[in-house]
Amino acid sequence: MNDNIEAAVNLLAKGKKKSINTLLYNFSHGVIMFRLGLLKEALEDFSKVTRENPKEKLAVFNTGLTLF
């Protein structure tokens, strides 16, 4: 894994423990997983966001893109 991406994932994990904004965490984590080609993990993250906030258009789009 690229050092910068690994650092970003680690920072997100630390931020999740301190933050109540899990939607932002799941969306950001999903984007990183998608970029890494980890589509199953990305789909899980985007699906969590769309379940909690079905009107979040970018998460719905990214879910479709990941499925495609």
C-alpha positions as CSV (number, residue, x, y, z in Angstrom):
1,M,0.0,0.0,0.0
2,N,1.2,3.5,-0.8
3,D,2.6,5.2,2.3
4,N,0.4,8.2,1.8
5,I,-2.7,6.1,1.4
6,E,-1.8,4.0,4.4
7,A,-1.3,7.1,6.5
8,A,-4.7,8.4,5.3
9,V,-6.4,5.2,6.3
10,N,-4.7,5.3,9.7
11,L,-5.8,8.9,10.3
12,L,-9.4,8.1,9.3
13,A,-9.4,5.2,11.8
14,K,-8.1,7.4,14.5
15,G,-10.7,10.1,13.6
16,K,-13.5,7.6,13.7
17,K,-12.8,6.8,17.3
18,K,-12.9,10.5,18.2
19,S,-15.8,11.7,15.9
20,I,-19.5,11.1,15.8
21,N,-19.6,11.8,12.1
22,T,-19.5,8.3,10.9
23,L,-21.2,9.3,7.6
24,L,-18.1,11.3,6.6
25,Y,-15.8,8.6,7.8
26,N,-17.6,5.9,5.9
27,F,-17.8,8.0,2.7
28,S,-14.1,9.0,2.9
29,H,-13.0,5.4,3.7
30,G,-15.1,4.1,0.8
31,V,-13.4,6.5,-1.6
32,I,-10.0,5.3,-0.5
33,M,-11.0,1.7,-0.7
34,F,-12.3,2.3,-4.2
35,R,-9.1,4.0,-5.3
36,L,-7.2,1.0,-3.9
37,G,-9.4,-1.4,-5.9
38,L,-10.9,-2.9,-2.7
39,L,-14.4,-2.8,-4.2
40,K,-16.1,-5.0,-1.6
41,E,-14.9,-2.7,1.2
42,A,-15.8,0.4,-0.7
43,L,-19.3,-1.0,-1.4
44,E,-19.8,-1.7,2.3
45,D,-18.8,1.9,3.2
46,F,-21.0,3.5,0.6
47,S,-23.9,1.2,1.4
48,K,-23.7,2.3,5.1
49,V,-23.9,5.9,4.0
50,T,-26.9,5.4,1.7
51,R,-28.7,3.4,4.4
52,E,-28.3,6.1,6.9
53,N,-28.8,9.0,4.5
54,P,-30.6,7.8,1.3
55,K,-30.6,11.4,-0.1
56,E,-26.8,11.6,-0.2
57,K,-26.5,11.7,-4.0
58,L,-22.8,11.3,-4.2
59,A,-22.9,8.2,-2.0
60,V,-25.7,6.7,-4.1
61,F,-23.6,7.5,-7.3
62,N,-20.5,5.9,-5.8
63,T,-22.4,2.8,-4.8
64,G,-23.6,2.4,-8.4
65,L,-20.1,3.1,-9.7
66,T,-18.7,0.5,-7.4
67,L,-21.3,-2.1,-8.5
68,F,-20.6,-1.3,-12.1
